[in-house]
Amino acid sequence: MKAIIFTLLFSSNAFCDLLIVTSHNNQLKNITKKDIANLYLGKTNTIQGIKVTPIDSKDDKTYKEFYQKVVKKNLSQLQAYWIKQIYAGHKQPPKRLTSTEVKNIKTKKNFIAYSKDALTGKIILTIK
């Protein structure tokens, strides 16, 4: 019985949702996974006419899960995509920050980040 409770407690983080967050004063509403995917692939820098800067997670597990669930690319596909974009001189991948670093920039209006933790900010989408 103790083993079951222990397993549930420590594996609960594996079943956490991905939270897409922005600052409290950002005006974004009703965004879709496609909006987020296009933003993180550098295909656009605006959502609903609002310029937004995407921020990637430094946590490798969360990073991988986000790109698989939202962008529908595995890490090797993502790497190949960005190599092509960089060498063509088009775009750069989003900056990778820790949850703490994201919390420190929460006052900026124009960022979107994802996390498994409840960052202080406005949750605009939850990915199951």
ZADO-156191 format. One line per 10 residues: number of its first residue (from 1); their letters; for each residue x, y, z of N, C-alpha, C. Coordinates in steps of 0.05 Angstrom, whole numbers. Example, Ala and Ser with C-alpha at 12.3 -4.5 7.8 and 13.67 -1.06 7.14 Angstrom:
2
1	AS	264 -114 156 246 -90 156 264 -66 156; 257 -45 142 273 -21 143 258 1 157
end
This chain:
128
1	MKAIIFTLLF	16 -24 0 0 0 0 17 25 0; 38 26 16 56 49 17 70 53 -10; 77 31 -23 90 33 -49 71 46 -69; 46 40 -68 27 52 -87 24 82 -82; 21 90 -57 19 118 -51 44 133 -58; 67 121 -53 93 133 -60 95 137 -90; 87 117 -105 88 118 -134 70 140 -145; 46 141 -134 27 162 -143 37 190 -137; 48 194 -114 57 220 -106 80 230 -124; 99 212 -130 122 220 -145 119 218 -175
11	SSNAFCDLLI	98 205 -184 93 203 -213 72 223 -221; 60 237 -202 39 256 -209 49 278 -227; 74 286 -225 85 306 -242 86 298 -271; 88 272 -276 88 261 -303 62 266 -317; 40 269 -302 14 272 -314 4 301 -313; 22 320 -306 14 348 -305 9 359 -333; -9 378 -334 -14 391 -360 8 411 -366; 11 417 -391 28 439 -399 12 465 -398; 22 485 -386 8 511 -383 22 531 -402; 6 544 -418 16 566 -435 9 592 -420
21	VTSHNNQLKN	30 607 -413 26 631 -396 37 656 -409; 26 678 -401 35 705 -409 32 723 -385; 40 748 -387 37 766 -365 8 773 -361; 1 781 -337 -27 787 -330 -39 809 -347; -23 828 -356 -33 850 -371 -34 846 -402; -27 822 -411 -28 816 -439 -57 812 -447; -65 821 -471 -93 821 -480 -100 796 -496; -83 776 -498 -89 752 -513 -112 737 -501; -130 727 -518 -153 710 -510 -157 689 -531; -168 667 -522 -176 645 -540 -156 638 -562
31	ITKKDIANLY	-132 631 -553 -112 623 -572 -114 593 -577; -103 584 -599 -104 556 -607 -76 544 -607; -75 517 -607 -49 503 -610 -35 512 -636; -51 516 -657 -39 524 -683 -26 552 -680; -39 570 -666 -28 597 -662 -1 594 -647; 0 578 -627 24 574 -611 46 560 -628; 38 540 -643 58 526 -660 70 545 -680; 54 561 -694 65 580 -713 83 600 -700; 77 609 -676 94 627 -662 121 615 -655; 120 591 -644 145 577 -636 162 568 -659
41	LGKTNTIQGI	150 565 -683 166 558 -707 175 583 -722; 169 606 -711 177 631 -724 162 638 -749; 139 625 -754 123 631 -777 108 657 -774; 104 666 -750 92 691 -744 104 702 -718; 101 728 -714 109 739 -688 86 754 -675; 62 749 -686 38 761 -674 16 740 -671; 0 744 -651 -25 729 -647 -46 749 -641; -68 748 -656 -90 766 -654 -81 795 -657; -61 800 -674 -50 826 -678 -32 837 -657; -26 821 -637 -8 828 -615 19 815 -619
51	KVTPIDSKDD	40 832 -620 67 821 -623 75 806 -597; 84 781 -601 90 764 -578 118 750 -582; 133 748 -561 159 735 -562 157 708 -548; 161 686 -562 160 660 -549 185 654 -533; 181 640 -510 204 632 -493 202 602 -489; 224 588 -495 226 559 -491 235 553 -463; 228 529 -454 236 520 -428 264 508 -429; 280 513 -408 306 500 -406 304 471 -396; 281 464 -385 276 437 -376 272 419 -400; 291 401 -405 290 385 -429 265 368 -432
61	KTYKEFYQKV	256 357 -410 232 340 -411 207 356 -419; 204 380 -407 181 397 -414 184 407 -443; 208 414 -451 214 424 -478 205 403 -498; 214 378 -494 208 356 -512 178 351 -513; 165 351 -490 136 346 -489 120 368 -504; 128 393 -500 115 416 -513 116 413 -543; 140 408 -554 143 406 -583 129 382 -594; 127 360 -579 113 337 -589 83 342 -589; 72 354 -568 43 358 -565 33 382 -581; 47 403 -582 37 428 -595 47 431 -623
71	VKKNLSQLQA	73 429 -627 85 434 -654 85 408 -671; 81 386 -658 80 360 -672 107 353 -686; 129 359 -672 155 353 -682 171 340 -659; 187 319 -666 205 308 -646 230 325 -646; 249 319 -629 272 336 -626 290 337 -650; 293 314 -664 310 314 -688 297 330 -711; 270 328 -713 256 344 -734 258 374 -727; 256 381 -702 258 408 -693 286 419 -699; 306 404 -692 334 412 -697 339 417 -727; 329 398 -744 332 401 -773 318 426 -783
81	YWIKQIYAGH	294 431 -773 279 455 -781 294 480 -775; 305 482 -750 319 507 -742 346 510 -756; 359 488 -762 384 490 -777 379 501 -805; 358 492 -817 350 502 -844 343 532 -842; 328 540 -822 320 568 -819 344 586 -814; 362 577 -796 385 593 -789 404 596 -813; 409 574 -828 428 576 -850 416 592 -874; 390 592 -876 376 608 -896 375 638 -888; 383 644 -863 383 671 -854 356 682 -847; 337 664 -842 309 673 -837 304 680 -808
91	KQPPKRLTST	308 660 -791 298 662 -763 318 649 -744; 313 655 -718 327 642 -696 307 628 -678; 314 606 -666 296 593 -647 291 610 -622; 269 605 -608 263 620 -584 285 617 -563; 289 637 -547 308 636 -525 298 616 -504; 316 600 -492 309 581 -471 315 592 -444; 295 593 -427 298 603 -399 287 583 -379; 296 585 -355 285 569 -333 259 582 -323; 244 567 -308 219 578 -296 224 603 -280; 246 603 -265 253 626 -248 259 650 -266
101	EVKNIKTKKN	273 646 -288 279 668 -306 254 679 -319; 235 661 -325 209 670 -336 194 686 -316; 194 678 -291 180 693 -270 192 721 -267; 217 724 -272 230 750 -269 223 769 -292; 213 759 -314 206 777 -337 176 779 -340; 161 771 -319 132 770 -321 119 797 -326; 133 819 -321 121 845 -325 121 853 -354; 136 840 -371 136 847 -399 109 837 -412; 98 854 -429 72 847 -441 74 827 -463; 96 825 -476 97 811 -501 111 784 -501
111	FIAYSKDALT	107 768 -480 120 742 -481 99 720 -477; 106 696 -487 90 672 -481 111 651 -473; 104 636 -453 121 614 -444 104 590 -437; 116 567 -434 101 543 -426 116 531 -403; 101 517 -386 113 505 -363 95 483 -352; 106 466 -336 90 446 -321 83 458 -294; 99 478 -285 94 492 -260 74 515 -264; 61 522 -242 43 545 -243 60 570 -241; 69 581 -263 84 606 -263 65 628 -255; 76 649 -244 59 672 -239 55 687 -265
121	GKIILTIK	31 686 -274 23 698 -299 -5 689 -306; -14 698 -329 -41 691 -338 -39 666 -355; -54 645 -347 -55 620 -362 -75 624 -385; -65 622 -410 -82 627 -433 -89 601 -448; -76 580 -442 -82 554 -454 -71 532 -437; -85 510 -435 -76 486 -421 -75 463 -441; -53 450 -443 -48 428 -462 -49 402 -445; -66 384 -452 -69 358 -437 -49 339 -448
end
